[in-house]
Amino acid sequence: MTTTTRKSAYRQGIIDSSPFILVIIPFATLFGVLATEAGLNVLETMVFSIVVIAGAAQFTALQLMQENTPTVIVLISALAVNVRMAMYSASLTPYIGAAPLWQRALCAYVTVDQSYVVGVSKFEREPDMTVPERVAYFMGAVTPIVPLWYVFTLVGALVGTRVPESWALDFAIPIAFLAMIAPMFRTAAHVVAALTAVVVALLAAGVPYSLGLIIAGIAGMIAGAQTELWFERKGAPK
């Protein structure tokens, strides 16, 4: 394993994740704006982004805070939204689990939706990559994402309510997640899980404290798992 090979993997990670820059900038800016609207000051907003570094969970917590939701519900909801990170970690372990502890800790911290999607897709396509190459690629994949999340969270917090509503920065949230999940729809189980989650989320939109999203996520996972089992019992291709 040469330094050149690791540098090449790192550069490729940057290239492969760079399209997400288009949505990370408005996504992070919107969080900064909404955080100040929710009553957080600039320092509190930045600490929130640096410590939690999970956009969906951060937006969930902000929305509930604005609704004067009990703190325990805010924490439970944010943790529930972030359960996916535990699944991401389990999925990444076969690929980078043999890396040194400090590298695994760093990868764990910067594991976000974008780095996971780009990383796992690459590792599945190229199973012969070495562990150092995978770590280098993964760190390259977060290089255009994490620093911009910090910088534009700060921009949003400083600008605050001066951002015109006509800018409609909230478009970045659905686009970001659509860009990530669309390439992952490789089997019927994936499609069933997504459709189930969407339908249940719409039906449960009136559930207090936005808990309908958690219900929808659980329903989607159950539907996807059951679809997998059905195909396995039938012996049919998935």
Order of alpha helices (4+ residues) and beta strands (2+ residues): alpha-alpha-alpha-alpha-alpha-alpha-alpha-alpha-alpha-alpha-alpha-alpha-alpha
